[in-house]
Amino acid sequence: MTRAEILDALTQIVSEILADDLEGDLHLTMETSFSHDLELESIELVALAEAVQARYGAHVDFVAWLSELQLDQIIELTVGDVVDYVLRASSGAPG
């Protein structure tokens, strides 16, 4: 699994979560911010966490990872942060 594959999967997941709010195709980059750029609300972040875990398995415990972050880190969370976390968790590397 590569960073590009995870980015593509996250783009699909976020597109589904934001389907009602999107006008056109969603283009995510590694620098896209969930709070500033996408304006994800907390319920949408929960939906993202569930979808990521459903796609990648229980070893990718997005909720547990988020719970270890400070509030300002969550606010500044980027797509690249999530891609890197999924890659680490999928490879068995710690957090």
N, CA, C and O atoms as a CHARMM CRD file, in Angstrom:
* protein
*
  380
    1    1 MET  N      0.85400  -1.17000   0.00000 PROA 1      0.00000
    2    1 MET  CA     0.00000   0.00000   0.00000 PROA 1      0.00000
    3    1 MET  C      0.90500   1.24100   0.00000 PROA 1      0.00000
    4    1 MET  O      1.87700   1.32600   0.75200 PROA 1      0.00000
    5    2 THR  N      0.55500   2.19200  -0.86400 PROA 2      0.00000
    6    2 THR  CA     1.35000   3.41100  -0.98600 PROA 2      0.00000
    7    2 THR  C      0.58200   4.61700  -0.45000 PROA 2      0.00000
    8    2 THR  O     -0.62300   4.55100  -0.20600 PROA 2      0.00000
    9    3 ARG  N      1.30200   5.70500  -0.27500 PROA 3      0.00000
   10    3 ARG  CA     0.66200   6.95000   0.16400 PROA 3      0.00000
   11    3 ARG  C     -0.38400   7.38800  -0.85800 PROA 3      0.00000
   12    3 ARG  O     -1.46100   7.85300  -0.48400 PROA 3      0.00000
   13    4 ALA  N     -0.07200   7.24300  -2.14700 PROA 4      0.00000
   14    4 ALA  CA    -1.00900   7.64600  -3.20400 PROA 4      0.00000
   15    4 ALA  C     -2.28600   6.81700  -3.15700 PROA 4      0.00000
   16    4 ALA  O     -3.37600   7.34800  -3.36900 PROA 4      0.00000
   17    5 GLU  N     -2.16500   5.53000  -2.88400 PROA 5      0.00000
   18    5 GLU  CA    -3.35500   4.67000  -2.79000 PROA 5      0.00000
   19    5 GLU  C     -4.22400   5.06200  -1.59800 PROA 5      0.00000
   20    5 GLU  O     -5.45100   5.08600  -1.69600 PROA 5      0.00000
   21    6 ILE  N     -3.58200   5.36800  -0.48100 PROA 6      0.00000
   22    6 ILE  CA    -4.33600   5.78800   0.70400 PROA 6      0.00000
   23    6 ILE  C     -4.99700   7.13400   0.44400 PROA 6      0.00000
   24    6 ILE  O     -6.15000   7.33900   0.82100 PROA 6      0.00000
   25    7 LEU  N     -4.27900   8.05400  -0.19800 PROA 7      0.00000
   26    7 LEU  CA    -4.85200   9.36000  -0.54100 PROA 7      0.00000
   27    7 LEU  C     -6.07900   9.19600  -1.43400 PROA 7      0.00000
   28    7 LEU  O     -7.09000   9.86600  -1.22600 PROA 7      0.00000
   29    8 ASP  N     -5.99700   8.31200  -2.42300 PROA 8      0.00000
   30    8 ASP  CA    -7.15500   8.04400  -3.29400 PROA 8      0.00000
   31    8 ASP  C     -8.33400   7.49500  -2.49300 PROA 8      0.00000
   32    8 ASP  O     -9.47800   7.90100  -2.69700 PROA 8      0.00000
   33    9 ALA  N     -8.04200   6.56400  -1.57700 PROA 9      0.00000
   34    9 ALA  CA    -9.10400   5.97900  -0.75500 PROA 9      0.00000
   35    9 ALA  C     -9.73300   7.03200   0.14700 PROA 9      0.00000
   36    9 ALA  O    -10.95400   7.07300   0.29800 PROA 9      0.00000
   37   10 LEU  N     -8.90200   7.88700   0.75000 PROA 10     0.00000
   38   10 LEU  CA    -9.42600   8.95200   1.61500 PROA 10     0.00000
   39   10 LEU  C    -10.26400   9.93900   0.81800 PROA 10     0.00000
   40   10 LEU  O    -11.27900  10.43100   1.31100 PROA 10     0.00000
   41   11 THR  N     -9.85300  10.23200  -0.39700 PROA 11     0.00000
   42   11 THR  CA   -10.63900  11.12400  -1.25500 PROA 11     0.00000
   43   11 THR  C    -12.02200  10.54100  -1.48900 PROA 11     0.00000
   44   11 THR  O    -13.02300  11.25600  -1.42900 PROA 11     0.00000
   45   12 GLN  N    -12.07600   9.24200  -1.75600 PROA 12     0.00000
   46   12 GLN  CA   -13.36500   8.57600  -1.96000 PROA 12     0.00000
   47   12 GLN  C    -14.20600   8.60400  -0.68400 PROA 12     0.00000
   48   12 GLN  O    -15.39900   8.90500  -0.73500 PROA 12     0.00000
   49   13 ILE  N    -13.60200   8.29500   0.44300 PROA 13     0.00000
   50   13 ILE  CA   -14.31900   8.27200   1.72000 PROA 13     0.00000
   51   13 ILE  C    -14.86300   9.65700   2.06100 PROA 13     0.00000
   52   13 ILE  O    -16.03400   9.79500   2.41500 PROA 13     0.00000
   53   14 VAL  N    -14.02000  10.68100   1.95500 PROA 14     0.00000
   54   14 VAL  CA   -14.44300  12.04600   2.28900 PROA 14     0.00000
   55   14 VAL  C    -15.51200  12.51700   1.30600 PROA 14     0.00000
   56   14 VAL  O    -16.44600  13.21600   1.69800 PROA 14     0.00000
   57   15 SER  N    -15.38600  12.14700   0.04900 PROA 15     0.00000
   58   15 SER  CA   -16.40700  12.50400  -0.94700 PROA 15     0.00000
   59   15 SER  C    -17.76600  11.93900  -0.56400 PROA 15     0.00000
   60   15 SER  O    -18.78800  12.61000  -0.70900 PROA 15     0.00000
   61   16 GLU  N    -17.77800  10.69700  -0.07200 PROA 16     0.00000
   62   16 GLU  CA   -19.03300  10.07400   0.35000 PROA 16     0.00000
   63   16 GLU  C    -19.60000  10.77100   1.58700 PROA 16     0.00000
   64   16 GLU  O    -20.81000  10.97700   1.68900 PROA 16     0.00000
   65   17 ILE  N    -18.72400  11.13200   2.52400 PROA 17     0.00000
   66   17 ILE  CA   -19.17300  11.80300   3.74800 PROA 17     0.00000
   67   17 ILE  C    -19.74900  13.17700   3.43200 PROA 17     0.00000
   68   17 ILE  O    -20.74700  13.58800   4.02300 PROA 17     0.00000
   69   18 LEU  N    -19.12500  13.87900   2.50800 PROA 18     0.00000
   70   18 LEU  CA   -19.52800  15.25000   2.18000 PROA 18     0.00000
   71   18 LEU  C    -20.41600  15.32800   0.93400 PROA 18     0.00000
   72   18 LEU  O    -20.61500  16.41100   0.38500 PROA 18     0.00000
   73   19 ALA  N    -20.93900  14.21100   0.49400 PROA 19     0.00000
   74   19 ALA  CA   -21.69100  14.15600  -0.76500 PROA 19     0.00000
   75   19 ALA  C    -22.76700  15.22600  -0.87800 PROA 19     0.00000
   76   19 ALA  O    -22.93700  15.81000  -1.94800 PROA 19     0.00000
   77   20 ASP  N    -23.49300  15.49500   0.19100 PROA 20     0.00000
   78   20 ASP  CA   -24.57700  16.47700   0.14600 PROA 20     0.00000
   79   20 ASP  C    -24.06400  17.91300   0.02900 PROA 20     0.00000
   80   20 ASP  O    -24.78700  18.80000  -0.42400 PROA 20     0.00000
   81   21 ASP  N    -22.81300  18.13600   0.44200 PROA 21     0.00000
   82   21 ASP  CA   -22.25900  19.48800   0.45100 PROA 21     0.00000
   83   21 ASP  C    -21.34700  19.79100  -0.73800 PROA 21     0.00000
   84   21 ASP  O    -20.96300  20.94000  -0.95500 PROA 21     0.00000
   85   22 LEU  N    -21.00300  18.75900  -1.50400 PROA 22     0.00000
   86   22 LEU  CA   -20.04500  18.94800  -2.59100 PROA 22     0.00000
   87   22 LEU  C    -20.71100  19.42700  -3.86700 PROA 22     0.00000
   88   22 LEU  O    -21.81800  19.02000  -4.22000 PROA 22     0.00000
   89   23 GLU  N    -19.99900  20.29500  -4.53200 PROA 23     0.00000
   90   23 GLU  CA   -20.39700  20.71200  -5.87300 PROA 23     0.00000
   91   23 GLU  C    -19.23900  20.33600  -6.78100 PROA 23     0.00000
   92   23 GLU  O    -18.23700  21.04900  -6.83000 PROA 23     0.00000
   93   24 GLY  N    -19.36100  19.23200  -7.49800 PROA 24     0.00000
   94   24 GLY  CA   -18.26800  18.76000  -8.34500 PROA 24     0.00000
   95   24 GLY  C    -17.40000  17.75400  -7.61800 PROA 24     0.00000
   96   24 GLY  O    -17.73200  17.27800  -6.53300 PROA 24     0.00000
   97   25 ASP  N    -16.27200  17.44300  -8.25300 PROA 25     0.00000
   98   25 ASP  CA   -15.35200  16.45200  -7.70100 PROA 25     0.00000
   99   25 ASP  C    -14.49900  17.04900  -6.59500 PROA 25     0.00000
  100   25 ASP  O    -14.14200  18.22700  -6.63300 PROA 25     0.00000
  101   26 LEU  N    -14.18200  16.23100  -5.62300 PROA 26     0.00000
  102   26 LEU  CA   -13.33100  16.63200  -4.51300 PROA 26     0.00000
  103   26 LEU  C    -11.88700  16.30100  -4.86300 PROA 26     0.00000
  104   26 LEU  O    -11.58800  15.18600  -5.29000 PROA 26     0.00000
  105   27 HSD  N    -11.00800  17.25200  -4.68600 PROA 27     0.00000
  106   27 HSD  CA    -9.57800  17.03000  -4.91100 PROA 27     0.00000
  107   27 HSD  C     -8.84000  17.28000  -3.60200 PROA 27     0.00000
  108   27 HSD  O     -8.74700  18.41700  -3.13900 PROA 27     0.00000
  109   28 LEU  N     -8.31900  16.21400  -3.01200 PROA 28     0.00000
  110   28 LEU  CA    -7.56000  16.33200  -1.77400 PROA 28     0.00000
  111   28 LEU  C     -6.07500  16.27100  -2.07700 PROA 28     0.00000
  112   28 LEU  O     -5.63800  15.56100  -2.98300 PROA 28     0.00000
  113   29 THR  N     -5.31000  17.02400  -1.30600 PROA 29     0.00000
  114   29 THR  CA    -3.85500  16.91200  -1.34500 PROA 29     0.00000
  115   29 THR  C     -3.40100  16.53500   0.06000 PROA 29     0.00000
  116   29 THR  O     -4.20200  16.50200   0.99400 PROA 29     0.00000
  117   30 MET  N     -2.13600  16.25700   0.19600 PROA 30     0.00000
  118   30 MET  CA    -1.60700  15.89800   1.50700 PROA 30     0.00000
  119   30 MET  C     -1.70200  17.08700   2.47500 PROA 30     0.00000
  120   30 MET  O     -1.70100  16.89800   3.69100 PROA 30     0.00000
  121   31 GLU  N     -1.78300  18.30000   1.93700 PROA 31     0.00000
  122   31 GLU  CA    -1.85000  19.50200   2.77400 PROA 31     0.00000
  123   31 GLU  C     -3.27800  19.93100   3.10600 PROA 31     0.00000
  124   31 GLU  O     -3.47200  20.85700   3.89300 PROA 31     0.00000
  125   32 THR  N     -4.27700  19.27400   2.52000 PROA 32     0.00000
  126   32 THR  CA    -5.66800  19.64300   2.77500 PROA 32     0.00000
  127   32 THR  C     -5.98300  19.46300   4.26100 PROA 32     0.00000
  128   32 THR  O     -5.73200  18.40600   4.83900 PROA 32     0.00000
  129   33 SER  N     -6.53200  20.50400   4.86100 PROA 33     0.00000
  130   33 SER  CA    -6.90100  20.48600   6.27400 PROA 33     0.00000
  131   33 SER  C     -8.36400  20.06300   6.41700 PROA 33     0.00000
  132   33 SER  O     -9.23500  20.54200   5.69000 PROA 33     0.00000
  133   34 PHE  N     -8.61500  19.16800   7.35700 PROA 34     0.00000
  134   34 PHE  CA    -9.99200  18.71400   7.57300 PROA 34     0.00000
  135   34 PHE  C    -10.86100  19.82200   8.15200 PROA 34     0.00000
  136   34 PHE  O    -12.03800  19.92700   7.81000 PROA 34     0.00000
  137   35 SER  N    -10.29400  20.64800   9.02200 PROA 35     0.00000
  138   35 SER  CA   -11.12300  21.67800   9.63800 PROA 35     0.00000
  139   35 SER  C    -11.16100  22.96100   8.81600 PROA 35     0.00000
  140   35 SER  O    -12.23600  23.52400   8.61100 PROA 35     0.00000
  141   36 HSD  N    -10.02500  23.42800   8.34700 PROA 36     0.00000
  142   36 HSD  CA    -9.99600  24.70900   7.63200 PROA 36     0.00000
  143   36 HSD  C    -10.46900  24.58400   6.18600 PROA 36     0.00000
  144   36 HSD  O    -11.31900  25.35900   5.74800 PROA 36     0.00000
  145   37 ASP  N     -9.93100  23.62300   5.44400 PROA 37     0.00000
  146   37 ASP  CA   -10.26000  23.49400   4.02300 PROA 37     0.00000
  147   37 ASP  C    -11.60000  22.79800   3.79500 PROA 37     0.00000
  148   37 ASP  O    -12.41600  23.25400   2.99400 PROA 37     0.00000
  149   38 LEU  N    -11.82000  21.69300   4.50300 PROA 38     0.00000
  150   38 LEU  CA   -13.03200  20.90100   4.28700 PROA 38     0.00000
  151   38 LEU  C    -14.16200  21.26200   5.24400 PROA 38     0.00000
  152   38 LEU  O    -15.32100  20.91600   5.01200 PROA 38     0.00000
  153   39 GLU  N    -13.81600  21.95600   6.31800 PROA 39     0.00000
  154   39 GLU  CA   -14.78900  22.35300   7.33700 PROA 39     0.00000
  155   39 GLU  C    -15.59300  21.15900   7.86600 PROA 39     0.00000
  156   39 GLU  O    -16.80900  21.23700   8.04100 PROA 39     0.00000
  157   40 LEU  N    -14.87800  20.04700   8.11800 PROA 40     0.00000
  158   40 LEU  CA   -15.51600  18.86200   8.67200 PROA 40     0.00000
  159   40 LEU  C    -15.99700  19.14600  10.08500 PROA 40     0.00000
  160   40 LEU  O    -15.26600  19.72200  10.89000 PROA 40     0.00000
  161   41 GLU  N    -17.20000  18.75300  10.38200 PROA 41     0.00000
  162   41 GLU  CA   -17.74200  18.86200  11.72900 PROA 41     0.00000
  163   41 GLU  C    -17.38300  17.59500  12.49600 PROA 41     0.00000
  164   41 GLU  O    -16.95800  16.60200  11.90500 PROA 41     0.00000
  165   42 SER  N    -17.55400  17.63500  13.80100 PROA 42     0.00000
  166   42 SER  CA   -17.13800  16.50200  14.62600 PROA 42     0.00000
  167   42 SER  C    -17.84900  15.20900  14.23000 PROA 42     0.00000
  168   42 SER  O    -17.23400  14.14300  14.24500 PROA 42     0.00000
  169   43 ILE  N    -19.11700  15.28200  13.88100 PROA 43     0.00000
  170   43 ILE  CA   -19.84500  14.07100  13.48200 PROA 43     0.00000
  171   43 ILE  C    -19.28700  13.50700  12.17700 PROA 43     0.00000
  172   43 ILE  O    -19.28300  12.29400  11.96800 PROA 43     0.00000
  173   44 GLU  N    -18.81900  14.39100  11.30800 PROA 44     0.00000
  174   44 GLU  CA   -18.21700  13.93600  10.05700 PROA 44     0.00000
  175   44 GLU  C    -16.84300  13.32600  10.30100 PROA 44     0.00000
  176   44 GLU  O    -16.43800  12.40200   9.59600 PROA 44     0.00000
  177   45 LEU  N    -16.12700  13.83900  11.29400 PROA 45     0.00000
  178   45 LEU  CA   -14.84100  13.25400  11.66500 PROA 45     0.00000
  179   45 LEU  C    -15.04300  11.85300  12.23200 PROA 45     0.00000
  180   45 LEU  O    -14.23500  10.95800  11.98400 PROA 45     0.00000
  181   46 VAL  N    -16.11200  11.66300  12.98600 PROA 46     0.00000
  182   46 VAL  CA   -16.44400  10.33000  13.50300 PROA 46     0.00000
  183   46 VAL  C    -16.76700   9.39000  12.33800 PROA 46     0.00000
  184   46 VAL  O    -16.32400   8.24200  12.32400 PROA 46     0.00000
  185   47 ALA  N    -17.53200   9.87300  11.37000 PROA 47     0.00000
  186   47 ALA  CA   -17.85400   9.06600  10.19200 PROA 47     0.00000
  187   47 ALA  C    -16.58500   8.70900   9.42600 PROA 47     0.00000
  188   47 ALA  O    -16.45700   7.59200   8.92500 PROA 47     0.00000
  189   48 LEU  N    -15.64600   9.65200   9.33100 PROA 48     0.00000
  190   48 LEU  CA   -14.36700   9.38400   8.68000 PROA 48     0.00000
  191   48 LEU  C    -13.61200   8.28800   9.42200 PROA 48     0.00000
  192   48 LEU  O    -13.09300   7.35800   8.80500 PROA 48     0.00000
  193   49 ALA  N    -13.55500   8.40100  10.73900 PROA 49     0.00000
  194   49 ALA  CA   -12.85700   7.40400  11.55600 PROA 49     0.00000
  195   49 ALA  C    -13.45100   6.01600  11.35500 PROA 49     0.00000
  196   49 ALA  O    -12.71300   5.04100  11.20900 PROA 49     0.00000
  197   50 GLU  N    -14.77200   5.91900  11.34700 PROA 50     0.00000
  198   50 GLU  CA   -15.43400   4.63100  11.15100 PROA 50     0.00000
  199   50 GLU  C    -15.15000   4.07400   9.76300 PROA 50     0.00000
  200   50 GLU  O    -14.89900   2.87800   9.61300 PROA 50     0.00000
  201   51 ALA  N    -15.18900   4.92800   8.75400 PROA 51     0.00000
  202   51 ALA  CA   -14.95600   4.48200   7.37900 PROA 51     0.00000
  203   51 ALA  C    -13.50800   4.03500   7.17600 PROA 51     0.00000
  204   51 ALA  O    -13.25300   3.05300   6.47900 PROA 51     0.00000
  205   52 VAL  N    -12.56700   4.75000   7.77800 PROA 52     0.00000
  206   52 VAL  CA   -11.15700   4.37000   7.66100 PROA 52     0.00000
  207   52 VAL  C    -10.92300   3.01800   8.32100 PROA 52     0.00000
  208   52 VAL  O    -10.23400   2.16300   7.76500 PROA 52     0.00000
  209   53 GLN  N    -11.49400   2.82500   9.50300 PROA 53     0.00000
  210   53 GLN  CA   -11.31800   1.55100  10.19100 PROA 53     0.00000
  211   53 GLN  C    -12.01400   0.41800   9.43500 PROA 53     0.00000
  212   53 GLN  O    -11.48100  -0.68900   9.36400 PROA 53     0.00000
  213   54 ALA  N    -13.18000   0.67400   8.87800 PROA 54     0.00000
  214   54 ALA  CA   -13.87900  -0.35100   8.09700 PROA 54     0.00000
  215   54 ALA  C    -13.06600  -0.75000   6.87100 PROA 54     0.00000
  216   54 ALA  O    -13.03900  -1.92100   6.49300 PROA 54     0.00000
  217   55 ARG  N    -12.41300   0.21000   6.26000 PROA 55     0.00000
  218   55 ARG  CA   -11.63900  -0.08100   5.05000 PROA 55     0.00000
  219   55 ARG  C    -10.33300  -0.79500   5.36000 PROA 55     0.00000
  220   55 ARG  O     -9.95300  -1.73200   4.65900 PROA 55     0.00000
  221   56 TYR  N     -9.63800  -0.35100   6.41700 PROA 56     0.00000
  222   56 TYR  CA    -8.28900  -0.85400   6.67800 PROA 56     0.00000
  223   56 TYR  C     -8.19100  -1.85500   7.81700 PROA 56     0.00000
  224   56 TYR  O     -7.13200  -2.45200   8.00900 PROA 56     0.00000
  225   57 GLY  N     -9.25600  -2.05700   8.57600 PROA 57     0.00000
  226   57 GLY  CA    -9.24800  -3.06400   9.62200 PROA 57     0.00000
  227   57 GLY  C     -9.04100  -2.49200  11.01200 PROA 57     0.00000
  228   57 GLY  O     -8.69500  -1.32200  11.17700 PROA 57     0.00000
  229   58 ALA  N     -9.25800  -3.32800  11.99500 PROA 58     0.00000
  230   58 ALA  CA    -9.22500  -2.91000  13.39900 PROA 58     0.00000
  231   58 ALA  C     -7.85100  -2.42100  13.84000 PROA 58     0.00000
  232   58 ALA  O     -7.75600  -1.63300  14.78000 PROA 58     0.00000
  233   59 HSD  N     -6.78200  -2.87200  13.18000 PROA 59     0.00000
  234   59 HSD  CA    -5.44000  -2.42600  13.57000 PROA 59     0.00000
  235   59 HSD  C     -5.20400  -0.95400  13.23500 PROA 59     0.00000
  236   59 HSD  O     -4.24900  -0.35200  13.72600 PROA 59     0.00000
  237   60 VAL  N     -6.07100  -0.37200  12.39900 PROA 60     0.00000
  238   60 VAL  CA    -6.00900   1.05900  12.10700 PROA 60     0.00000
  239   60 VAL  C     -7.07700   1.72500  12.97600 PROA 60     0.00000
  240   60 VAL  O     -8.17100   2.04300  12.51000 PROA 60     0.00000
  241   61 ASP  N     -6.73300   1.92500  14.23700 PROA 61     0.00000
  242   61 ASP  CA    -7.68400   2.45000  15.22600 PROA 61     0.00000
  243   61 ASP  C     -7.60700   3.97900  15.24400 PROA 61     0.00000
  244   61 ASP  O     -6.97100   4.58500  16.10700 PROA 61     0.00000
  245   62 PHE  N     -8.27000   4.56900  14.27000 PROA 62     0.00000
  246   62 PHE  CA    -8.26900   6.01100  14.06000 PROA 62     0.00000
  247   62 PHE  C     -8.75000   6.75500  15.30200 PROA 62     0.00000
  248   62 PHE  O     -8.17900   7.78300  15.66700 PROA 62     0.00000
  249   63 VAL  N     -9.78600   6.25100  15.94800 PROA 63     0.00000
  250   63 VAL  CA   -10.33900   6.91000  17.13700 PROA 63     0.00000
  251   63 VAL  C     -9.30700   6.93300  18.26900 PROA 63     0.00000
  252   63 VAL  O     -9.12800   7.96000  18.92400 PROA 63     0.00000
  253   64 ALA  N     -8.64200   5.82700  18.49300 PROA 64     0.00000
  254   64 ALA  CA    -7.61800   5.78400  19.54500 PROA 64     0.00000
  255   64 ALA  C     -6.47800   6.74300  19.21100 PROA 64     0.00000
  256   64 ALA  O     -5.96200   7.43300  20.09000 PROA 64     0.00000
  257   65 TRP  N     -6.09100   6.78300  17.94600 PROA 65     0.00000
  258   65 TRP  CA    -5.02900   7.69900  17.52200 PROA 65     0.00000
  259   65 TRP  C     -5.43700   9.15200  17.75500 PROA 65     0.00000
  260   65 TRP  O     -4.65700   9.94400  18.28400 PROA 65     0.00000
  261   66 LEU  N     -6.65600   9.49600  17.35800 PROA 66     0.00000
  262   66 LEU  CA    -7.15200  10.86200  17.57100 PROA 66     0.00000
  263   66 LEU  C     -7.18000  11.21500  19.04600 PROA 66     0.00000
  264   66 LEU  O     -6.88100  12.34900  19.42100 PROA 66     0.00000
  265   67 SER  N     -7.53900  10.24800  19.88900 PROA 67     0.00000
  266   67 SER  CA    -7.64900  10.52700  21.32000 PROA 67     0.00000
  267   67 SER  C     -6.29800  10.85800  21.94300 PROA 67     0.00000
  268   67 SER  O     -6.24700  11.44400  23.02400 PROA 67     0.00000
  269   68 GLU  N     -5.21000  10.49500  21.28100 PROA 68     0.00000
  270   68 GLU  CA    -3.87300  10.79700  21.77900 PROA 68     0.00000
  271   68 GLU  C     -3.41400  12.20400  21.37900 PROA 68     0.00000
  272   68 GLU  O     -2.41700  12.70400  21.90000 PROA 68     0.00000
  273   69 LEU  N     -4.13800  12.83800  20.45700 PROA 69     0.00000
  274   69 LEU  CA    -3.75400  14.15400  19.96100 PROA 69     0.00000
  275   69 LEU  C     -4.32800  15.26400  20.83900 PROA 69     0.00000
  276   69 LEU  O     -5.37500  15.09900  21.46500 PROA 69     0.00000
  277   70 GLN  N     -3.63100  16.38900  20.87600 PROA 70     0.00000
  278   70 GLN  CA    -4.12300  17.57700  21.55400 PROA 70     0.00000
  279   70 GLN  C     -5.16900  18.24400  20.66600 PROA 70     0.00000
  280   70 GLN  O     -5.18900  18.00400  19.45900 PROA 70     0.00000
  281   71 LEU  N     -6.02800  19.06600  21.23000 PROA 71     0.00000
  282   71 LEU  CA    -7.08200  19.72900  20.47800 PROA 71     0.00000
  283   71 LEU  C     -6.52500  20.52600  19.29900 PROA 71     0.00000
  284   71 LEU  O     -7.07300  20.46100  18.19900 PROA 71     0.00000
  285   72 ASP  N     -5.44500  21.27500  19.51700 PROA 72     0.00000
  286   72 ASP  CA    -4.88000  22.05900  18.42200 PROA 72     0.00000
  287   72 ASP  C     -4.34300  21.17200  17.30700 PROA 72     0.00000
  288   72 ASP  O     -4.37400  21.57100  16.14200 PROA 72     0.00000
  289   73 GLN  N     -3.84900  19.97500  17.63400 PROA 73     0.00000
  290   73 GLN  CA    -3.39400  19.03300  16.61400 PROA 73     0.00000
  291   73 GLN  C     -4.57300  18.50900  15.79800 PROA 73     0.00000
  292   73 GLN  O     -4.45900  18.32200  14.58700 PROA 73     0.00000
  293   74 ILE  N     -5.68800  18.27600  16.45000 PROA 74     0.00000
  294   74 ILE  CA    -6.88800  17.80700  15.75000 PROA 74     0.00000
  295   74 ILE  C     -7.41100  18.90400  14.82000 PROA 74     0.00000
  296   74 ILE  O     -7.82000  18.62900  13.69200 PROA 74     0.00000
  297   75 ILE  N     -7.39300  20.13500  15.29900 PROA 75     0.00000
  298   75 ILE  CA    -7.85700  21.25900  14.48000 PROA 75     0.00000
  299   75 ILE  C     -6.97300  21.42800  13.24300 PROA 75     0.00000
  300   75 ILE  O     -7.47000  21.77200  12.17100 PROA 75     0.00000
  301   76 GLU  N     -5.68700  21.19200  13.38400 PROA 76     0.00000
  302   76 GLU  CA    -4.73500  21.36200  12.28300 PROA 76     0.00000
  303   76 GLU  C     -4.53200  20.07800  11.46600 PROA 76     0.00000
  304   76 GLU  O     -3.69200  20.05500  10.56600 PROA 76     0.00000
  305   77 LEU  N     -5.27600  19.02500  11.75900 PROA 77     0.00000
  306   77 LEU  CA    -5.10800  17.73000  11.10400 PROA 77     0.00000
  307   77 LEU  C     -5.26000  17.84100   9.59100 PROA 77     0.00000
  308   77 LEU  O     -6.22700  18.41700   9.09200 PROA 77     0.00000
  309   78 THR  N     -4.29600  17.28300   8.87000 PROA 78     0.00000
  310   78 THR  CA    -4.33800  17.30200   7.41600 PROA 78     0.00000
  311   78 THR  C     -4.55700  15.89600   6.86500 PROA 78     0.00000
  312   78 THR  O     -4.42200  14.90200   7.57800 PROA 78     0.00000
  313   79 VAL  N     -4.89000  15.84100   5.60600 PROA 79     0.00000
  314   79 VAL  CA    -5.04500  14.55500   4.92500 PROA 79     0.00000
  315   79 VAL  C     -3.72600  13.78600   5.00300 PROA 79     0.00000
  316   79 VAL  O     -3.72300  12.57200   5.20800 PROA 79     0.00000
  317   80 GLY  N     -2.62000  14.48500   4.84100 PROA 80     0.00000
  318   80 GLY  CA    -1.30900  13.84000   4.92900 PROA 80     0.00000
  319   80 GLY  C     -1.05600  13.18800   6.28000 PROA 80     0.00000
  320   80 GLY  O     -0.44900  12.11900   6.34600 PROA 80     0.00000
  321   81 ASP  N     -1.51500  13.82000   7.36600 PROA 81     0.00000
  322   81 ASP  CA    -1.37900  13.22500   8.70000 PROA 81     0.00000
  323   81 ASP  C     -2.11100  11.88600   8.76900 PROA 81     0.00000
  324   81 ASP  O     -1.59800  10.91300   9.32200 PROA 81     0.00000
  325   82 VAL  N     -3.31500  11.85200   8.20000 PROA 82     0.00000
  326   82 VAL  CA    -4.11100  10.61800   8.23500 PROA 82     0.00000
  327   82 VAL  C     -3.49400   9.55700   7.32600 PROA 82     0.00000
  328   82 VAL  O     -3.44200   8.38200   7.68800 PROA 82     0.00000
  329   83 VAL  N     -3.02700   9.96600   6.15100 PROA 83     0.00000
  330   83 VAL  CA    -2.36200   9.02600   5.23500 PROA 83     0.00000
  331   83 VAL  C     -1.16600   8.38700   5.93200 PROA 83     0.00000
  332   83 VAL  O     -0.99700   7.16800   5.89900 PROA 83     0.00000
  333   84 ASP  N     -0.33900   9.21700   6.56200 PROA 84     0.00000
  334   84 ASP  CA     0.84100   8.69400   7.25200 PROA 84     0.00000
  335   84 ASP  C      0.46100   7.77400   8.40800 PROA 84     0.00000
  336   84 ASP  O      1.11500   6.75500   8.63100 PROA 84     0.00000
  337   85 TYR  N     -0.59900   8.12900   9.14900 PROA 85     0.00000
  338   85 TYR  CA    -1.04800   7.26400  10.24100 PROA 85     0.00000
  339   85 TYR  C     -1.50800   5.90700   9.70300 PROA 85     0.00000
  340   85 TYR  O     -1.12200   4.86800  10.23700 PROA 85     0.00000
  341   86 VAL  N     -2.32500   5.91100   8.65800 PROA 86     0.00000
  342   86 VAL  CA    -2.82700   4.65200   8.08700 PROA 86     0.00000
  343   86 VAL  C     -1.65700   3.79700   7.61100 PROA 86     0.00000
  344   86 VAL  O     -1.65200   2.58500   7.82400 PROA 86     0.00000
  345   87 LEU  N     -0.67800   4.40800   6.97400 PROA 87     0.00000
  346   87 LEU  CA     0.48800   3.67400   6.48200 PROA 87     0.00000
  347   87 LEU  C      1.25500   3.04600   7.64400 PROA 87     0.00000
  348   87 LEU  O      1.63000   1.87500   7.58900 PROA 87     0.00000
  349   88 ARG  N      1.48700   3.84400   8.70800 PROA 88     0.00000
  350   88 ARG  CA     2.19600   3.30800   9.88600 PROA 88     0.00000
  351   88 ARG  C      1.40800   2.17400  10.54600 PROA 88     0.00000
  352   88 ARG  O      1.95900   1.11700  10.85300 PROA 88     0.00000
  353   89 ALA  N      0.11700   2.41100  10.76000 PROA 89     0.00000
  354   89 ALA  CA    -0.70800   1.40900  11.44800 PROA 89     0.00000
  355   89 ALA  C     -0.83300   0.13800  10.62200 PROA 89     0.00000
  356   89 ALA  O     -0.86400  -0.96000  11.17800 PROA 89     0.00000
  357   90 SER  N     -0.90500   0.26900   9.31400 PROA 90     0.00000
  358   90 SER  CA    -1.01300  -0.90800   8.44100 PROA 90     0.00000
  359   90 SER  C      0.26500  -1.71200   8.41100 PROA 90     0.00000
  360   90 SER  O      0.23700  -2.92400   8.19500 PROA 90     0.00000
  361   91 SER  N      1.39100  -1.04200   8.62700 PROA 91     0.00000
  362   91 SER  CA     2.67100  -1.74000   8.60300 PROA 91     0.00000
  363   91 SER  C      3.03100  -2.30900   9.97000 PROA 91     0.00000
  364   91 SER  O      4.02400  -3.02200  10.12000 PROA 91     0.00000
  365   92 GLY  N      2.20700  -1.98300  10.96700 PROA 92     0.00000
  366   92 GLY  CA     2.46900  -2.47600  12.31800 PROA 92     0.00000
  367   92 GLY  C      3.36700  -1.57200  13.13100 PROA 92     0.00000
  368   92 GLY  O      3.70800  -1.89100  14.27000 PROA 92     0.00000
  369   93 ALA  N      3.76000  -0.42800  12.54600 PROA 93     0.00000
  370   93 ALA  CA     4.61000   0.52200  13.27600 PROA 93     0.00000
  371   93 ALA  C      3.78200   1.22600  14.34700 PROA 93     0.00000
  372   93 ALA  O      2.58400   1.43500  14.15400 PROA 93     0.00000
  373   94 PRO  N      4.38600   1.59000  15.45000 PROA 94     0.00000
  374   94 PRO  CA     3.62400   2.28300  16.50000 PROA 94     0.00000
  375   94 PRO  C      3.14800   3.65800  16.04700 PROA 94     0.00000
  376   94 PRO  O      3.83900   4.37300  15.32100 PROA 94     0.00000
  377   95 GLY  N      1.89500   4.01900  16.51900 PROA 95     0.00000
  378   95 GLY  CA     1.24200   5.30500  16.35800 PROA 95     0.00000
  379   95 GLY  C      1.72100   6.14500  15.28000 PROA 95     0.00000
  380   95 GLY  O      1.21200   7.24900  15.08600 PROA 95     0.00000
